[in-house]
């Protein structure tokens, strides 16, 4: 442990035992937070420059890093540290001195543009010296320390030379720091475009992410370089990042973004379509519509997906989208139906209604789902699917008119209550179930007798839902009483609950007279 007096400190710093000198420096660094150690700077600097032991010199650099708490320190220490950056010094000492130089200058506010004029001058001079470390044969640790120091000083714009470093970690670190600095990334757009072709995947990824931070200020060359990754990059994650970066560039990136709609990877195509849709605008919509003529079904699907996300601009191309619901490729047909569903363009409800004769059940179901979003025209076409050969399609069509399970407005659905009520006679219990639930949600009281008649239905779930619907319709206890003797415990339990809620437990007839309840 270092002594308390100045003489003890100096004695230990001048000791012939290298271990004592190193421990004294380490202890001095720790003590500096509570006491100004500027008076020892000259002695510590001397050790940094002349000591025979590299570990002692490194400890001296670290000690000097902690001396930056006063203006006097910030004036004296940088010069001492800069001297240790000489090329003949060991890398571990140069790296420690480099980091220390950044810390000392940054502690004076130089990194944020503060500090005195002399401190700023020191920063500029140090930045030049640190920048030179990229080209003087310095090792990896030294160059990494230089990148860190320049970034801490707010001098990320000086990191350009490190883009060409032979060390992947250094290049990647420099690109990351440039990407974090708004001014630096704008200054180095062309360099970022060049690094996108770097041999190392991690460096390319860092460059793509930095390009994404540029946003609407992306240069043409940078946008083109990002688009080129669609055909040259094997890493899917990196292509996804390129798509995201192009999306942030707005209209300027649309042309290159379109290339990713033809990507070999389905997830990438999907992400590109979603991104293009979020960019939106007339240019994006027109470009996506043009791709509907592609010979590749996967590209057409991605273009349809993108158009479906473009709201008003996409609706301008609804007629062209509707042409693809009869496409020879099933995936394209489904994508076209989904796009029309997302756009909610009721002018194409008739085209979807014609799919009642389509041989594919999935296509017919998708058409029903899309029609639910098309208001009056959609409702009129949905009824046509009530007679579908497949119960799942009929069930889906009936659910369109159930306000709690559909996008169709309740006031429009109410107009089709009679058609829905007819489905309570359907041969499939699932369709009958959907119908009775829909009538309850619609509060179609005019069909209370038909709902009550379901006490004889062959399916317990239908009967139980009928009891719930009777409650919603405000039916009398007599109609609910018909379910009290049901063979199914679930139906009986629901009937007893509703019967009690309607006042049946009090033994009150519908005419208001008291009677015994058997």
C-alpha positions as CSV (number, residue, x, y, z in Angstrom):
1,X,0.0,0.0,0.0
2,X,1.3,3.4,-0.9
3,X,2.4,5.7,2.0
4,X,0.5,8.8,3.1
5,X,3.2,11.4,2.7
6,X,4.6,12.9,-0.5
7,X,8.1,11.5,0.3
8,X,6.7,8.0,0.7
9,X,5.0,8.3,-2.7
10,X,8.1,9.5,-4.4
11,X,10.2,6.9,-2.7
12,X,8.0,4.1,-4.0
13,X,7.8,5.6,-7.5
14,X,11.6,5.7,-7.6
15,X,12.1,2.3,-6.0
16,X,14.5,-0.1,-7.7
17,X,11.9,-2.9,-7.2
18,X,9.6,-2.9,-10.3
19,X,6.8,-4.6,-8.3
20,X,6.8,-1.7,-5.8
21,X,6.8,0.9,-8.6
22,X,3.8,-0.9,-10.3
23,X,1.8,-1.3,-7.1
24,X,2.5,2.4,-6.2
25,X,1.2,3.5,-9.6
26,X,-1.9,1.3,-9.3
27,X,-2.6,2.6,-5.8
28,X,-2.0,6.2,-6.9
29,X,-4.6,5.7,-9.7
30,X,-7.2,4.5,-7.2
31,X,-6.5,7.3,-4.8
32,X,-6.8,10.0,-7.4
33,X,-10.6,10.1,-7.1
34,X,-10.3,11.5,-3.6
35,X,-7.2,13.6,-3.9
36,X,-5.6,15.7,-6.7
37,X,-2.4,13.8,-7.7
38,X,-1.3,16.3,-10.3
39,X,1.9,16.9,-8.3
40,X,3.0,13.4,-9.2
41,X,2.3,13.7,-12.9
42,X,5.9,14.5,-13.8
43,X,7.2,11.5,-11.9
44,X,4.6,9.2,-13.4
45,X,5.3,10.5,-16.9
46,X,8.9,9.8,-16.4
47,X,8.2,6.2,-15.6
48,X,5.9,6.0,-18.6
49,X,8.8,7.2,-20.8
50,X,11.8,5.6,-19.3
51,X,11.0,2.6,-17.1
52,X,12.5,-0.7,-18.3
53,X,9.5,-2.7,-17.4
54,X,6.5,-2.7,-19.8
55,X,4.0,-3.5,-17.0
56,X,5.2,-0.5,-15.0
57,X,4.9,1.7,-18.1
58,X,1.4,0.4,-18.7
59,X,0.5,1.1,-15.0
60,X,1.9,4.6,-15.4
61,X,-0.4,5.2,-18.4
62,X,-3.4,4.1,-16.4
63,X,-2.4,6.2,-13.5
64,X,-2.1,9.3,-15.8
65,X,-5.6,8.5,-17.1
66,X,-7.0,9.2,-13.6
67,X,-5.3,12.5,-13.2
68,X,-7.7,14.4,-15.4
69,X,-9.9,15.8,-12.7
70,X,-8.3,19.3,-12.8
71,X,-7.5,21.8,-15.6
72,X,-3.8,21.6,-14.7
73,X,-3.9,17.9,-15.2
74,X,-5.6,18.2,-18.6
75,X,-2.9,20.6,-19.7
76,X,0.0,18.5,-18.6
77,X,-1.0,14.9,-18.9
78,X,-2.0,14.7,-22.7
79,X,1.6,15.6,-23.7
80,X,3.0,12.9,-21.4
81,X,0.7,10.3,-22.9
82,X,1.1,11.3,-26.5
83,X,4.9,10.7,-26.1
84,X,4.1,7.0,-25.2
85,X,2.4,6.5,-28.6
86,X,5.7,6.2,-30.3
87,X,6.0,3.3,-32.7
88,X,8.8,1.6,-30.8
89,X,6.8,1.1,-27.7
90,X,5.1,-2.2,-26.9
91,X,1.5,-2.5,-28.0
92,X,0.1,-3.1,-24.5
93,X,1.7,0.2,-23.3
94,X,0.6,2.1,-26.4
95,X,-2.9,0.8,-26.1
96,X,-3.1,1.8,-22.4
97,X,-1.7,5.3,-23.3
98,X,-4.2,5.6,-26.1
99,X,-7.2,4.9,-23.9
100,X,-5.8,7.1,-21.2
101,X,-5.4,10.0,-23.6
102,X,-9.0,9.7,-24.7
103,X,-10.2,9.5,-21.1
104,X,-8.2,12.6,-20.0
105,X,-9.3,14.8,-22.8
106,X,-12.9,13.6,-22.6
107,X,-13.0,14.4,-18.9
108,X,-12.5,18.0,-19.8
109,X,-15.7,18.1,-21.9
110,X,-13.7,18.0,-25.2
111,X,-15.8,15.2,-26.5
112,X,-19.0,17.2,-26.2
113,X,-17.5,20.4,-27.6
114,X,-17.0,21.9,-24.2
115,X,-13.8,22.9,-22.3
116,X,-11.4,25.7,-22.9
117,X,-9.8,26.7,-26.2
118,X,-6.6,25.1,-25.2
119,X,-8.4,21.8,-24.3
120,X,-10.1,21.8,-27.7
121,X,-6.7,22.4,-29.3
122,X,-5.3,19.5,-27.4
123,X,-8.2,17.4,-28.6
124,X,-7.6,18.3,-32.3
125,X,-3.9,17.5,-32.0
126,X,-4.6,14.2,-30.2
127,X,-7.2,13.2,-32.8
128,X,-4.6,13.6,-35.5
129,X,-2.1,11.5,-33.6
130,X,-4.7,8.8,-32.8
131,X,-5.8,8.8,-36.5
132,X,-2.2,8.1,-37.5
133,X,-2.3,4.9,-35.5
134,X,-4.3,3.3,-38.3
135,X,-1.4,3.6,-40.7
136,X,1.8,3.2,-38.7
137,X,1.7,-0.6,-38.4
138,X,0.1,-0.6,-34.9
139,X,-1.3,-3.8,-33.6
140,X,-4.9,-4.7,-33.2
141,X,-5.2,-3.7,-29.5
142,X,-3.7,-0.3,-30.2
143,X,-6.0,0.4,-33.1
144,X,-9.0,-0.7,-31.1
145,X,-8.0,1.7,-28.3
146,X,-7.6,4.5,-30.9
147,X,-11.1,3.9,-32.2
148,X,-12.5,4.0,-28.7
149,X,-10.6,7.1,-27.8
150,X,-11.6,9.0,-30.9
151,X,-15.3,8.0,-30.3
152,X,-15.1,9.2,-26.7
153,X,-13.7,12.5,-27.9
154,X,-16.6,13.0,-30.4
155,X,-14.1,12.6,-33.3
156,X,-15.8,9.7,-35.0
157,X,-15.3,11.6,-38.3
158,X,-11.6,10.8,-37.9
159,X,-12.2,7.1,-38.0
160,X,-12.1,6.8,-41.8
161,X,-8.6,5.4,-42.0
162,X,-9.6,2.5,-39.7
163,X,-12.1,1.3,-42.3
164,X,-9.1,-0.1,-44.2
165,X,-7.5,-1.8,-41.2
166,X,-6.3,-5.3,-41.7
167,X,-7.9,-6.3,-38.4
168,X,-11.6,-7.2,-38.8
169,X,-12.4,-6.2,-35.2
170,X,-10.9,-2.7,-35.7
171,X,-12.8,-2.1,-39.0
172,X,-16.1,-3.3,-37.5
173,X,-15.6,-1.1,-34.4
174,X,-14.8,2.0,-36.6
175,X,-17.9,1.4,-38.7
176,X,-20.1,1.0,-35.6
177,X,-18.9,4.2,-34.1
178,X,-19.3,6.1,-37.4
179,X,-22.9,4.8,-37.5
180,X,-23.6,6.1,-34.0
181,X,-22.4,9.6,-34.9
182,X,-25.0,11.6,-37.0
183,X,-22.4,13.9,-38.5
184,X,-19.8,11.2,-39.1
185,X,-22.1,8.9,-40.9
186,X,-23.3,11.7,-43.2
187,X,-19.7,12.6,-43.9
188,X,-18.7,9.0,-44.8
189,X,-21.6,7.8,-46.9
190,X,-19.3,6.7,-49.7
191,X,-17.0,4.9,-47.3
192,X,-20.0,3.0,-45.9
193,X,-21.0,2.0,-49.4
194,X,-17.6,0.6,-50.0
195,X,-17.5,-1.3,-46.7
196,X,-20.7,-3.1,-47.7
197,X,-18.5,-5.2,-49.9
198,X,-16.1,-6.1,-47.1
199,X,-14.9,-9.7,-46.9
200,X,-16.1,-10.1,-43.4
201,X,-19.8,-10.7,-42.6
202,X,-19.8,-8.8,-39.3
203,X,-18.2,-5.7,-40.9
204,X,-20.8,-5.8,-43.7
205,X,-23.6,-6.1,-41.1
206,X,-22.2,-3.1,-39.2
207,X,-22.1,-1.1,-42.4
208,X,-25.7,-2.0,-43.3
209,X,-26.9,-1.0,-39.8
210,X,-25.0,2.2,-40.0
211,X,-26.6,2.9,-43.4
212,X,-30.0,2.3,-41.8
213,X,-29.2,5.1,-39.4
214,X,-28.6,7.5,-42.3
215,X,-32.3,7.3,-43.2
216,X,-33.6,9.7,-45.8
217,X,-30.2,11.2,-46.3
218,X,-28.8,8.1,-48.0
219,X,-26.8,8.8,-51.1
220,X,-27.6,7.2,-54.4
221,X,-24.4,5.1,-54.3
222,X,-25.2,3.9,-50.8
223,X,-28.7,2.9,-51.8
224,X,-27.4,1.0,-54.9
225,X,-24.8,-0.7,-52.7
226,X,-27.5,-1.9,-50.3
227,X,-29.6,-3.1,-53.2
228,X,-26.7,-5.1,-54.6
229,X,-26.7,-7.2,-51.5
230,X,-29.9,-8.8,-52.7
231,X,-28.0,-10.7,-55.3
232,X,-24.5,-11.0,-53.8
233,X,-25.1,-11.5,-50.0
234,X,-25.6,-15.1,-48.8
235,X,-26.4,-14.2,-45.2
236,X,-30.1,-13.9,-44.7
237,X,-29.9,-11.8,-41.6
238,X,-27.7,-9.3,-43.5
239,X,-30.2,-9.1,-46.4
240,X,-33.0,-8.5,-43.9
241,X,-30.9,-5.6,-42.5
242,X,-30.4,-4.2,-46.0
243,X,-34.2,-4.3,-46.6
244,X,-34.7,-2.4,-43.3
245,X,-32.0,0.2,-44.3
246,X,-33.6,0.7,-47.7
247,X,-37.0,1.1,-46.1
248,X,-35.7,3.9,-44.0
249,X,-34.4,5.7,-47.0
250,X,-38.0,6.4,-48.2
251,X,-38.9,6.8,-51.9
252,X,-35.2,6.9,-52.8
253,X,-34.8,3.3,-51.8
254,X,-37.9,1.9,-53.5
255,X,-36.2,0.8,-56.8
256,X,-33.6,-1.2,-54.9
257,X,-36.1,-2.5,-52.3
258,X,-38.2,-4.0,-55.1
259,X,-35.3,-6.4,-55.9
260,X,-35.8,-8.1,-52.6
261,X,-39.3,-9.1,-53.6
262,X,-37.6,-11.7,-55.8
263,X,-35.3,-13.0,-53.0
264,X,-34.8,-16.8,-52.9
265,X,-35.8,-16.8,-49.2
266,X,-39.5,-16.6,-48.4
267,X,-39.0,-14.7,-45.1
268,X,-36.9,-12.1,-46.9
269,X,-39.5,-11.6,-49.6
270,X,-42.2,-11.3,-46.9
271,X,-40.1,-8.7,-44.9
272,X,-39.4,-6.8,-48.1
273,X,-43.1,-6.7,-49.0
274,X,-44.0,-5.5,-45.5
275,X,-41.3,-2.9,-45.7
276,X,-42.3,-1.6,-49.1
277,X,-45.9,-1.4,-47.9
278,X,-44.8,0.7,-45.0
279,X,-42.9,3.1,-47.3
280,X,-46.0,3.5,-49.3
281,X,-46.6,6.3,-51.8
282,X,-47.5,6.4,-55.4
283,X,-44.1,5.4,-56.6
284,X,-44.0,2.3,-54.4
285,X,-47.5,1.3,-55.4
286,X,-46.9,1.7,-59.1
287,X,-43.7,-0.2,-58.9
288,X,-45.3,-3.1,-57.0
289,X,-48.2,-3.2,-59.5
290,X,-45.7,-3.5,-62.3
291,X,-44.2,-6.6,-60.7
292,X,-47.6,-8.3,-61.0
293,X,-46.5,-9.1,-64.6
294,X,-43.5,-11.1,-63.3
295,X,-43.1,-14.7,-64.6
296,X,-42.2,-15.7,-61.0
297,X,-45.2,-16.6,-58.8
298,X,-43.2,-15.8,-55.6
299,X,-42.5,-12.3,-56.9
300,X,-46.1,-11.7,-57.8
301,X,-47.2,-12.9,-54.3
302,X,-44.7,-10.5,-52.6
303,X,-45.9,-7.6,-54.8
304,X,-49.5,-8.4,-53.9
305,X,-48.6,-8.4,-50.2
306,X,-46.9,-5.0,-50.5
307,X,-49.9,-3.5,-52.4
308,X,-52.2,-4.7,-49.7
309,X,-50.4,-2.6,-47.1
310,X,-50.5,0.7,-49.0
311,X,-54.1,1.9,-48.2
312,X,-55.2,4.6,-50.6
313,X,-52.2,4.2,-53.0
314,X,-52.8,0.4,-53.0
315,X,-56.6,0.8,-53.7
316,X,-55.7,2.7,-56.9
317,X,-54.5,-0.7,-58.2
318,X,-57.3,-2.9,-56.7
319,X,-58.7,-3.8,-60.2
320,X,-55.3,-5.2,-61.2
321,X,-55.0,-7.0,-57.9
322,X,-58.5,-8.6,-58.4
323,X,-57.4,-10.0,-61.7
324,X,-55.0,-12.3,-59.8
325,X,-57.7,-14.0,-57.8
326,X,-58.1,-16.3,-60.8
327,X,-54.3,-16.7,-61.2
328,X,-53.1,-20.2,-62.1
329,X,-50.9,-20.3,-58.9
330,X,-52.8,-21.0,-55.7
331,X,-50.4,-18.9,-53.6
332,X,-51.0,-15.9,-55.9
333,X,-54.7,-16.3,-55.7
334,X,-54.6,-16.3,-51.9
335,X,-52.2,-13.4,-51.9
336,X,-54.5,-11.4,-54.1
337,X,-57.5,-12.1,-51.9
338,X,-55.6,-11.1,-48.8
339,X,-54.5,-7.9,-50.5
340,X,-58.1,-7.1,-51.3
341,X,-59.0,-7.9,-47.8
342,X,-56.3,-5.6,-46.4
343,X,-57.4,-2.8,-48.8
344,X,-61.1,-3.2,-48.0
345,X,-62.1,-2.0,-51.5
346,X,-65.8,-2.8,-51.8
347,X,-65.6,-2.1,-55.5
348,X,-64.1,-5.6,-55.9
349,X,-66.7,-7.4,-53.8
350,X,-68.3,-8.7,-56.9
351,X,-65.1,-10.3,-58.1
352,X,-64.7,-12.1,-54.8
353,X,-68.4,-13.2,-54.9
354,X,-67.7,-15.1,-58.1
355,X,-65.4,-17.4,-56.2
356,X,-68.4,-19.3,-54.9
357,X,-67.7,-21.8,-57.7
358,X,-63.9,-22.0,-57.0
359,X,-62.8,-25.6,-56.5
360,X,-60.5,-24.8,-53.7
361,X,-62.0,-24.6,-50.2
362,X,-59.2,-22.3,-48.9
363,X,-59.8,-19.8,-51.6
364,X,-63.6,-19.7,-50.8
365,X,-62.9,-19.2,-47.1
366,X,-60.4,-16.5,-47.8
367,X,-62.9,-14.7,-50.0
368,X,-65.5,-14.8,-47.2
369,X,-63.0,-13.2,-44.8
370,X,-62.2,-10.5,-47.3
371,X,-65.9,-9.7,-48.0
372,X,-66.4,-9.1,-44.3
373,X,-64.4,-5.9,-44.6
374,X,-66.4,-4.5,-47.6
375,X,-69.5,-3.2,-46.0
376,X,-72.8,-3.2,-48.0
377,X,-71.3,-4.8,-51.1
378,X,-69.4,-7.3,-49.1
379,X,-72.4,-8.4,-47.1
380,X,-74.5,-9.0,-50.2
381,X,-71.8,-11.2,-51.7
382,X,-71.2,-13.1,-48.5
383,X,-74.7,-14.5,-48.4
384,X,-74.0,-16.4,-51.6
385,X,-71.6,-18.6,-49.6
386,X,-74.4,-19.8,-47.3
387,X,-75.1,-22.6,-49.7
388,X,-71.4,-23.7,-50.1
389,X,-70.8,-27.5,-50.2
390,X,-68.2,-27.2,-47.4
391,X,-69.4,-26.7,-43.8
392,X,-66.3,-24.6,-42.9
393,X,-67.1,-22.1,-45.6
394,X,-70.7,-21.9,-44.6
395,X,-69.7,-21.4,-41.0
396,X,-67.3,-18.7,-41.9
397,X,-69.9,-16.9,-44.0
398,X,-72.5,-17.0,-41.2
399,X,-69.9,-15.7,-38.7
400,X,-69.4,-12.6,-40.9
401,X,-72.9,-11.5,-39.7
402,X,-72.0,-12.0,-36.0
403,X,-70.8,-8.5,-34.8
404,X,-68.6,-9.9,-32.0
405,X,-66.7,-12.1,-34.5
406,X,-66.6,-10.0,-37.6
407,X,-65.4,-6.7,-39.2
408,X,-68.9,-6.2,-40.7
409,X,-70.9,-3.3,-39.0
410,X,-73.7,-4.5,-36.8
411,X,-76.3,-2.3,-38.6
412,X,-75.5,-3.9,-41.9
413,X,-75.4,-7.4,-40.5
414,X,-78.9,-6.9,-39.0
415,X,-80.4,-6.7,-42.4
416,X,-79.5,-10.3,-43.1
417,X,-80.9,-11.8,-39.9
418,X,-83.5,-13.9,-41.8
419,X,-80.8,-15.5,-44.0
420,X,-78.8,-16.2,-40.9
421,X,-81.8,-17.7,-39.1
422,X,-82.3,-20.1,-42.0
423,X,-78.9,-21.6,-41.3
424,X,-80.3,-23.0,-38.0
425,X,-81.7,-25.7,-40.2
426,X,-78.2,-26.5,-41.7
427,X,-77.2,-30.2,-41.8
428,X,-74.0,-29.5,-39.9
429,X,-74.0,-28.6,-36.2
430,X,-71.1,-26.2,-36.5
431,X,-73.1,-24.0,-39.0
432,X,-76.2,-24.2,-36.8
433,X,-74.0,-23.1,-33.8
434,X,-72.6,-20.1,-35.7
435,X,-76.1,-19.1,-36.7
436,X,-77.6,-19.2,-33.2
437,X,-74.7,-17.3,-31.8
438,X,-75.0,-14.7,-34.5
439,X,-78.7,-14.2,-33.9
440,X,-77.9,-13.6,-30.2
441,X,-75.3,-11.0,-31.1
442,X,-77.7,-9.3,-33.5
443,X,-80.5,-9.3,-30.9
444,X,-82.8,-10.6,-33.5
445,X,-85.9,-11.0,-31.2
446,X,-88.2,-11.8,-34.1
447,X,-86.6,-15.3,-34.3
448,X,-87.0,-16.2,-30.6
449,X,-89.4,-19.0,-31.4
450,X,-87.0,-20.6,-33.9
451,X,-84.2,-20.4,-31.4
452,X,-86.4,-22.0,-28.7
453,X,-87.2,-24.8,-31.0
454,X,-83.5,-25.8,-30.9
455,X,-84.2,-27.6,-27.6
456,X,-84.6,-30.6,-29.9
457,X,-81.3,-30.1,-31.7
458,X,-79.1,-33.2,-31.8
459,X,-75.9,-31.3,-30.7
460,X,-75.4,-30.3,-27.1
461,X,-73.3,-27.2,-28.0
462,X,-76.0,-25.9,-30.2
463,X,-78.6,-26.4,-27.5
464,X,-76.4,-24.7,-24.9
465,X,-75.8,-21.7,-27.2
466,X,-79.5,-21.5,-27.9
467,X,-80.1,-21.0,-24.2
468,X,-77.6,-18.2,-24.1
469,X,-79.1,-16.6,-27.1
470,X,-82.6,-16.8,-25.6
471,X,-81.3,-14.8,-22.7
472,X,-79.8,-12.2,-25.0
473,X,-83.2,-12.0,-26.8
474,X,-85.1,-11.4,-23.6
475,X,-87.1,-14.6,-24.0
476,X,-89.6,-15.7,-21.3
477,X,-88.8,-18.5,-18.8
478,X,-91.2,-20.9,-20.5
479,X,-88.9,-21.1,-23.6
480,X,-85.8,-21.6,-21.3
481,X,-87.7,-24.2,-19.2
482,X,-87.8,-26.5,-22.2
483,X,-84.0,-27.0,-21.8
484,X,-84.1,-27.7,-18.0
485,X,-84.6,-31.4,-18.6
486,X,-81.8,-31.7,-21.2
487,X,-79.7,-34.9,-21.1
488,X,-76.5,-32.9,-21.2
489,X,-75.2,-31.5,-17.9
490,X,-73.7,-28.5,-19.6
491,X,-77.0,-27.6,-21.3
492,X,-79.0,-28.1,-18.0
493,X,-76.5,-25.9,-16.1
494,X,-76.7,-23.1,-18.6
495,X,-80.5,-23.4,-18.6
496,X,-80.7,-23.3,-14.9
497,X,-78.5,-20.2,-14.8
498,X,-80.5,-18.3,-17.4
499,X,-83.8,-19.5,-15.9
500,X,-82.9,-18.0,-12.5
501,X,-81.7,-14.8,-14.1
502,X,-85.1,-14.5,-15.9
503,X,-86.9,-14.9,-12.6
504,X,-87.9,-18.5,-13.1
505,X,-86.6,-19.4,-9.6
506,X,-89.3,-17.2,-8.1
507,X,-92.0,-19.3,-9.7
508,X,-93.4,-16.4,-11.8
509,X,-95.3,-17.2,-15.0
510,X,-95.1,-15.0,-18.1
511,X,-98.5,-13.6,-17.2
512,X,-97.1,-12.4,-13.9
513,X,-99.1,-14.9,-11.7
514,X,-97.3,-16.9,-9.0
515,X,-97.2,-20.6,-9.6
516,X,-95.3,-23.6,-8.3
517,X,-92.2,-24.6,-10.0
518,X,-91.9,-28.3,-10.5
